[in-house]
Each structure stands twice: as structure tokens, then as C-alpha cells.
């Protein structure tokens, strides 16, 4: 419903526990709150990129989990609807598992990860062969690792 707000004039409002609240005011408040939490977290995390020392724009600083296996939650998720601010003590525990990186260093780090993660093999298998191998994995007879190692051995891609 459109109502009058002291700060924004005519704007959309929503009913929240018997009181109308301006949506723009709520947005501004939540952004400021999240910015303050991130600034506090950055200060706690060292205040600059731990690889190159960048500290000019706090928005360009990211937290990178050193060991993704230990990650309980993303500290500052950039996707809409995913920003959950946790208790400061829990946030500090998660920050301790991270290093602070600027966006460039963080992107370069993940680019190297992708090169390792998405290694390409030229197996030269037919669609039927792939289907048969996958059926044996799906049926539970063998694991994907066992089948893949067998394929690599047969194709002599790895030295045994």
C-alpha cells in the first residue's frame, strides 16, 4: 500500500505487527546494518587483502574459506535473499577459517581451482560405452572411481 513516509514521501509500505513500515526505510536500514557488520568483520579479518595488501574499497574485499570442508556458512553471500547475519561470536569463528582477499586475488584463486577441478580427458568413448559404464555405477556394482580408473588403464592414459 502506498502511504506517506517522512523520508521518502509517497512510497510502498507493508503492515508489520499492526504498524505500517516504509519499504524504502527498511531497505536503507538493513543495508546500513549489513555494511556495518561487514566493516567490523573486515577489521577483525585484518583489514586488507592478505595476498596483495589492497585496502582501498571495503566492498572489494571477500572472505575466502581456506578449507571448504570446514565451511559452515558463507559469511557475506551476494545473492538476493541469502544474506543472513549471524551472532557476532559465530561470525568470528567462521572468519577465523578464512583469509581476506580482494576481488582480483579471490577471482584468480578460484580460476586456478577451476583449472584443477575441471580437468578434461579425451577418453574417445562412444555414447553406448559411456551409458554402459554409467549403468554399472548406478546399479551399485562399482564406484565411479573404480570405473574411471579402469577406463584410464584400458585407454593407457595413465602409466600403471
Protein Blocks (a to p, Z undefined) as FASTA:
>chain_A
ZZddfklopaddddeehiacdfklmmmmmmmmmmmmmmmmmmmnnopafklopakbmmlp
ccddfblmlpmbdfbacbghiaccddfklmmmmmmmpccddfklmmmmmmmmmmmmmccc
dekpafklmmmmmmmmmnomacfklmmmmmmmmnomacZZ
